[in-house]
Amino acid sequence: MKVLVINCGSSSLKYQLIDMEGEKVLCKGLCERIGMESSTITHDANGSKATTPAIFPTHTEAFHELIKKMTTGAGKCIESVSEIDAIGHRIVHGGEKFQSSCIITDDVVAALRELSPLAPLHNPAGILGIETARKVFGPEVPQVAVFDTAFHSTMPPKAYMYAIPYEYYEKYGVRRYGFHGTSHKFVSRKAAEYIEEPLSRLKIITCHLGNGSSIAAVDQGRVVDTSMGMTPLAGLMMGTRCGDLDPSVVNYLKYTLDITGHELDQILNKKSGLLGISGVSSDMRDVEKAAREGNNRAQLAIDMLTYQIKKVVGSYIAAMGGVDALVFTGGIGEHDDVIRAKICHHMDWLGIRIDTDKNRAPQGDICEITAWGAKVRTLIIATNEELMIARDTEEVIDKANA
């Protein structure tokens, strides 16, 4: 089965074609600035990667261009579009209606529209990708929705409920949902494979750390808590997002600054986090460079983030009654030895201790950095959300055809 994985943004289209026999990536690419001037497509196949200008008034033209890249020229990886057996879409928010991946129908699209207020920046773009793919590929190619929130649907009410009037949960779905589910699912399974123990016997904490960051407590294969909330704004401070905040700060800023809700949302989502504290950048590499050069605010941003992560990890160990493995993934989690070291520092009493040399020079897609004698296995695992989406898509299609 060949699965086309789609991650659609309002002005972008990320894609990857995977042959599930051997899980080989045939091609991948990104269409950018859709609906704007100077659109481009970057296509990577057969060891050749090229970025070329394009004209993308809408996502429809972007889909047609990626098909052209896959079937002709130097980036050709299939003979015709008929070789694509299924399409898997990354959908950010499934609410409580979707607790697992599913085949997309008209009813599913209608339900996703109803959920759009919970993810106004993401779900409408996902729906756009679905509808455009239907036009381009036709109804004969099955499409599957894979939800960022689904893996976290096993959380118990004590973990996902907010202490506000219960009616707001009943009427409006106000609760913790969690995100980065495909990543947490992928690396927790990889960790179990590496440790050579069934996932059902393990307590794992997965740290997806990047421009957006979240942590999940996975107990016997089921998420029991996660750091993000009703939206991806909650939890840890991130590249430009504030993370957890006293709710009264929101009202205080709104009225003190005399700004609209939209303007405040922009501050909390786009101007906060590492960028807001450091005043330097939302990129941890830039922040660390500034800290080394003596920038105290940059150092403060690093200290705040690692302190928050350490607190969440400790609380999840308490919630699960122990931990067998700590996993780092994501851009920061996989590549930043300084951040990993600061998080794990002084956690010996919890059984977490890492090998300094292994941490500084990790090797391969899975690398163990556990120090000798430590009780908790500490791993760095390269995440692969596209592959997880493709696996879910194949599983859903196979079940439907059984």
MARKEVEX-187883 format. One record per residue: x negated, y negated, z of N, C-alpha, C in turn. Coordinates in steps of 0.02 Angstrom, whole numbers, plus 50000, padded with zeros to 5 digits. Layout:
// residues N
XYZXYZXYZ
...
END
This chain:
// residues 402
499585006050000500005000050000499564993750000
499724989049956499374982649954499844977449985
499594973950036500004969050072499704962150063
500124957350042499924950450038500124946950102
499624944450139499764941050203499784933550190
500314930450214500424923350202500474919550269
500104914050274500154909550330500274902650301
500904900450303501114894450268501164888450315
500834882950296500904876650331501304871850289
501444865950316501854861150280501514858750216
500844858550216500474856350157499904861150139
499954867350164499424872250151499724879150142
499334883550113499534890550103498914894950108
498844898450163498284902950173498514910050155
498094913750119498304920350096497724925250100
497914931650102497434937050102497784943250075
497474946550027497744952749998497344958550025
497684963250057497344968850090497604975450063
497144979650042497314986550023497304990750086
497884993050109497924996450173497595003350172
497435005850113497045012050109496315010050119
496085010750180495405008550197495395001450225
495974998250227496044991450254495514986750224
495474986950158494984982850122495294976250100
494944970750115495174964150092494974963450019
495464962849976495344962149904495184955049885
495524950349918495384943249908495694939249965
495464933149972495764928550021495664921449995
496084916950021496014910149996496464905250033
496414898950011496784893550043496964888249992
497604886749988497844881149948497954875249995
497654869549980497684863750025497974857649990
498224853050032498504846650010499074847649961
499514852549976500104853649935500574847749942
500824845249885501254839449887500884832849890
500214833149886499804827049889499364826749827
499004821249822498504820749769497894824849788
497504826649739496874830249750496974836949784
497474840749763497574847549789496994851949768
496854857049808496324861849791496524868849810
496204873749778496274880749797495574883749805
495464886949861494844890549873495004897949870
494674901549824494824908649814494174912649822
494214917949861493624921949877493764929249860
493414931849810493504938749789492894941149752
492754947649756492204950749720491524947549735
491454945049797490824941949816490744934949789
491274932249759491234925549730491754921049763
491534915349787491984910549819491934903849783
492514901149764492514894849727493104890549747
492984884049751493514879149764493614875149700
494234874949677494384871449615494974866649625
494984861149589495554856549594496184859549564
496754857349587497394860149563497924854749570
498494856249540499074851849546499624855749580
499774854049644500274857649683500814852849708
501294851149665501844846949690502224850249746
502284857049742502644860849793502274867349806
502514871249854502214877749868502314882749811
502814881649770502944886149714502334886349667
502074880449651501494880149607500884883349640
500834882549706500264885549742500304893149738
500894895949746500974903249741500794905649670
501024902049620500864904049551500114903749538
499784898749567499064898149556498674903749591
498884905549652498524910949686498624917549649
499214918549620499334924549580498864924549519
498794918649488498354918049430497634919749450
497414917249508496734918649531496634926149544
497154929449570497094936549587497104941049526
497384938649471497484943049413497064941249351
496704935649355496294933649297495624930749321
495154930349275494524926949288494064930549336
493574926749362493064929749405493344932249471
493894929249493494194931349557494714936749551
494764939849492495274945049481495144951049526
495684953249560495624959049604496184964049594
496704962249556497234966849537497414965549464
497704970549431497894969849361498504965449353
498994966449398499604962449393499924961749461
500384957049466500724955749529501144961649552
501314966149506501714972049523501354976749571
500694975849579500314980049625500424978049698
500704972149709500834969849778501464973249803
501394977349854501944981449879502374977949932
502074973249968502444969850022502094963250039
502474958750070502204952350092502334951650166
501814950150204501884949050276501774941750292
502264938750326502234931650342502084930550416
501614926250431501514924150500502054918950518
502464920550568502974915950593502804914450666
502754908150682502514906250749503014908050804
503644906150796504114906850851504704911450834
504754916850872505324921450862505834920950918
505704916450967506174915751022506304922451057
506914923251082507104929651113507434934251062
507594931551003507944935550953507494940650920
506854939050914506394943550878505834945650924
505874951750948505374954350994504904959450960
504974959950894504524964050855504574961750782
504094963850742504104962050671504704965150637
504954961950584505564964450551505574962550477
505954966350438506064964750368506484958450363
506284954050318506624947550311507254948250269
507804946150297508454945950262508724938850267
509294937650235509614931050240509784929450312
510004934550349510174933450420509564931650461
508994934650445508374933050480508164925850467
508214923750404508044916850387508504911950423
509144913550426509624909250461509444908750535
509244914350565509054914250635508414910250646
507954910650599507334906650604507474899250601
507974897350562508174890350559508444888050627
508824892350659509104890650725508544889850777
507984893350767507434893050814506944887350799
507034883950743506564878750723506474873250776
506984871250814506864866150866506344868250917
506234874850926505734877150973505034876550945
504974876350879504314875650846504394871350783
504544864950793504714860550736504134859450687
503514860550709502944859550665502774865950626
503004871650650502774877950622503324882050587
503894883050620504404887450590504674885050523
504814878450515505044876250449504554877850393
503904877350408503394879050358503414886550343
503504890650395503554897850384504154899650341
504724896450353505324897550313505204895550241
504854889950232504694887650165504284892850128
503804895850163503394901050132503804907050111
504284909050154504724914750139505144913350077
505464907450076505924905850021505544905049955
504944902149958504554901349897504314908149871
504104912449917503884919149896504454923049865
505054922149890505644925449861505734923249788
505654916749775505734914149708505204916949661
504584917049685504024918849643503974926449632
504074930349684503984937649680504624941449668
505184938249681505824941449670506034945849729
506654948149729506924951949785506644959049790
506314961449738506084968349738505464969349783
505114964049800504534964549845504764963149916
504754968249960504984967150029504524962450066
504844958350109504464953650149504594954950223
504074954150263504114955550335503894949450374
504254947850428504074942450473503694945350532
503114942650546502704944750603502624938750649
502854939350710502934933650755502354932950805
502114926850813501604925350863501854926950934
502504926250944502794927051010502954934351028
502994938650978503274945450990502874949451040
502214949251037501804953351081501914951551155
502124945351166502224942951235502934944351261
503344947551220504044948451239504134953451296
503594956851316503634961651372503564958151440
503434951651439503364948151503504004948751544
503954949651610504544949951652504804942851666
505444942151686505724935551699505324931451749
505024934651800504654930951850504054927351819
503824929751761503254926551727503474921451675
504054922551643504244918051589504744912651607
505064913151664505564908151682505244901951712
505554896151698505364889851729505854888351786
505624884951837506044883551895506444877151885
506854877251832507324871851817508024875051816
508564871051814509224874151814509294879851763
509534885451786509564891551746509954890651682
510434886051682510854884951623510444882651563
509864879351575509464877051519509124882851483
509004888151520508754894251489509324897551450
509904898051480510474901351448510704897651385
510734891051388511004887151332510484885451279
509864884051302509374881251255508744885351248
508704890951284508124895251277507484892451306
507544888151356506954885151387506614890251433
506044892751413505664897751450504964898251420
504534902051451503864903351424503924908851370
503604907751313503604912751260502904915451246
502414911051245501734913251229501604913551154
500964912751135500784912651064500114916351054
499854916050993499254919850974499364927350984
499994929550980500154936550995499804941550951
499734939950886499404944750841498664945550860
498354940150882497654940550902497574944450967
497984942951017497954946651081498094954051070
498564955551026498734962551012498144966050978
497844962750930497294965850892496704967250938
496484962350977495874963351016495984967851076
496584967951104496714972551160496684979851135
496954981151075496914987851047496194989751029
495824984851002495124986150986494714987651048
494874984051102494514985151165494634992251190
495254994651187495415001351209495055006551166
495025005451101494665009951056493925010151075
493645004351089492935004051105492775007551171
493205006351221493105009351287493265016851286
493635018951235493835025951226494295028151283
494775023751297495305025251345495965023151314
496505026751328497155024551302497325017651328
497615013451286497825006751307498305007151366
498685012551368499175013451422498865014551491
498205015351493497865016351558497445010351578
497445005051537496974999551548497314993051569
496954989151608497144982251624496624977851590
496864973751542496414969751500496624962451502
496134958051507496264950851500495934948651435
496344945951389496094943751324496084936151322
495514933351305495414926051302495324923951229
495844921251199495804918551131495624911151138
494994909551125494754902751136494514899651071
494844894151053494664890550992494924883450996
495104880650939495414873950940496084874350977
496424880050970496994881751012496784887751054
496944887751118496704893051163497264895851206
497234902351217497714905451264497404911751292
497654913751350497424919751385498024924151399
497944930651393498484935351407498254940851454
498694942751499498584948451544498964954351514
498584959451492498874965251458498804971351504
499344973351534499344978851583499664984951551
499254990151538499494996351508499834995051440
499534990451402499784988951335500344983951332
500574981451389501124976751391500894970151422
501064964651388500894958051415501324956651477
500994954951532501364953251593501334945751608
500874942251575500844934951582500404932151527
500514925851510500094922451461500094915051476
499574911551453499484904651476499894899451438
500034900651373500454895851337501174896451359
501584891651343502254891451370502804891851318
503294887251323503834887051274503554884951206
503014881051208502664878951147501914880151157
501524879551103500794880451109500434874751144
500814869851170500494864151204500284865851275
500614870751305500494872251376499894876751386
499674877151450499134881651468498474877951475
497954880551442497284877651445497254871151406
496804866751425496644861151380496314864051318
496434860951261496184863751198495814858351159
495744859251094495384854351054495674847351059
496334846951046496674840451050497304840751093
497464846651121498074847351161497914846951236
498374844051273498244842651344498274848751389
498664853951369498764859551414499244857851469
499234861651524499704860551579499634853451607
500214850551624500254843651644500824842751693
500734838751744501284836851788501834833651745
502444836351745502974833551702503094826151712
502974823651772503084816551785502594812151747
502024814851728501544810951688501864808851622
502284813251594502604811851530503044805651535
503484805551585503914799651594503504793451611
503004794251654502594788551674502264785351613
501964789451570501644786651511502134783551463
502694786951454503194784451406503434777451424
503584776451488503854769951509503314764851520
502724766951544502174762251554501904759651488
501844764151439501584762151374502134759551327
502764760551347503344758551307503294761451236
503244768151234503184771651170503754776551160
503844778851099504374783651084504154790651104
504634795251106504474802151120504004805051068
504094803051005503654805550951502944803050962
502874796750981502194794050993501864797651052
502254799051103501974802651161501774809751141
502194812851100502044819551076501384819651038
501264814450998500634813950961500034813351008
500124809651063499574808851112499414815651143
499934819251165499824825451201499574831051155
499784830951091499594836251045498974834651004
498854828350989498334826450941497764822350970
497854819351029497354814751055497084816751124
497274822551147497094824651215496554830151213
496544834451264496074840051265495354837951264
494934841851230494214840351225494104833351196
494494831651145494424825151113494594819451161
495144820251196495364814951241494894813751300
494624819151327494174818451385493474816251363
493204819551312492514817951292492454811351254
492984809751215492944803951172492484804951113
492254811151105491764812751053492084816650996
492404822251011492644826750959493104832050990
493494835250947493894841050969493514847450958
492934847150927492524852950912492024854050969
492054860050999491624861451056490884860651040
490684862050978489974861350960489744854150966
490174849550944490004842450950489994840251023
490474842751062490514840951133489904843451170
489694849651157489104852351190488474848551171
488424846551108487844842651086487814835951123
488394832751130488424826451166488254827351239
488474832851269488324834151339487574835151349
487254838651303486524839651308486154833051303
486454828251268486134821751260486294816951317
486664819551367486784815551427487464812251431
487934814051386488604811251388489004814451444
489144810651496489474813351556490194815451542
490534811751499491234813651483491254820151443
490774821151400490744827451363490624833251412
490174832251459490054837451509490664838751551
491024833451568491644834251606492154838451568
492214837251503492684841151461492504848651463
491864850151458491634857151461491794860151529
491634856451582491754858851650492494860051663
492914855551638493634856251648493894862551614
493694863551551493944869351514493724875851546
493084876551561492844882851589493134884151659
493244878851697493554879551763494264882051756
494644879251708495334881451697495354888751675
494904890751630494894897651607494744902351665
494244900451705494054904551763494654905451810
495034900151822495614900551867496154905251839
496274904751774496784909051743496574916351745
495944917651728495694924551731495764927351801
495574923551852495634925851921496354927151941
496804922851919497514923751937497804929951903
497574931451842497834937351807497564943851837
496954943651863496694949451898497134950751959
497324945451994497764946252052498444948752031
498714946151976499374948151953499404955451933
498864957951903498864964951880498584969751933
498304966951987498014971252037497354974352016
496984970551976496334972951952496254971751878
495674973251851495544972551780495004977451759
495074980451701494584985051673494134981651622
494414976851584494024973651531494224966351523
493714962251510493814955251494493574954351422
494014951551379493854951051308493834943751287
493314941851251493264935151222493354935651146
493764931251119493874931051046494034923851026
494134922650960494254915950935493594912350921
493634906550890493024902950870492544901650926
492794899150983492364897951041492204904451076
492704908651087492604914851123492094919451091
492074919551024491624923950988490924921150979
490864914450976490234911450955489884907051006
490184905651063489894900951110489654904451173
489004906051175488724909651233488724905351296
488664898651287488644894251345489324894351382
489854893951344490524894051374490664900751408
490484906251374490594912851404490204913451470
489594910951471489174911451531489474907351588
489714901351573490004897151625490644900251654
491034903351611491664906451634491504912251681
491014916251663490864922351701490404921051762
490134915051767489684913551823490054913951890
489734917151939490004917852007490654921952008
490734926651960491314931051961491114938251979
490494938852005490244945552025490714948952074
490984944952120491404947952172492054950952144
492214948952082492794951952048492584957652002
491944959152001491694964551959491464962351891
491474955751878491284953051812490584950251815
490134953151777489444950651772489184952251702
488904947351669488684948451600487924948451594
487684951851543486974952251527486784945951487
486324942051514486144935651483485884936451412
485454941251401485164942151334485684944351283
486104949151303486634951451257487124945851242
487274941751292487744936251283487474931051234
486824929951236486524924951192486474927251120
486434933651109486344936251041486804942251029
487464941251028487914946851017487854949450946
487974955950937487904959150872488554962550852
488774961550789489344965250762490014962350781
490544965450753491224963250766491464964950837
491144969950867491274971550937490604972050973
490524968051025489894968051062490034968151136
489724972751172489804972951244489234969051277
489414964451322488904960351355488914961651430
489194967151451489234968951521488534969951550
488414967051609487774968151643487784975051676
487174977851686487104984351717487414984151787
487834989151803488134989651869488794985951878
488994981751828489624978151834490214982951828
490734981751866491314986151865491794984651808
491784978451784492234976351730491854976051664
492124979051611491804978751545491964971951514
491454968451492491554961951458491354962651385
491824960951341491744962151270491844955751230
491494955251174491634950151124491914953851063
492514952151042492824955550986493054950450935
492834951150873493054946750819493794948250804
494204943250810494914944350798495054944750723
495604947750705495804948350635496564948350632
496834942350636497564941650637497884943750571
497534942450516497804944450451497884952050446
497384955650469497424962850468497984965350513
498074962150571498604964150616499294962950584
499354957450548499984956050513500104961250458
499574963050422499634968150370499824974950399
499514976750456499694983050488500414983150510
500644977750540501344977350561501814977850500
501624974450446502034974550385502084981650358
501524985150354501534991950329501954996450374
501894995650440502274999750486503024998650479
503234992350473503944990650466504214993550400
503844992750346504064995350281504115002950282
503615006250312503625013550315504215016150355
504375012750410504955014650451505605013750411
505645008350374506245007050335506345012150280
505795014750254505835019550199505865026850222
505785027850287505775034750314506455037950310
END
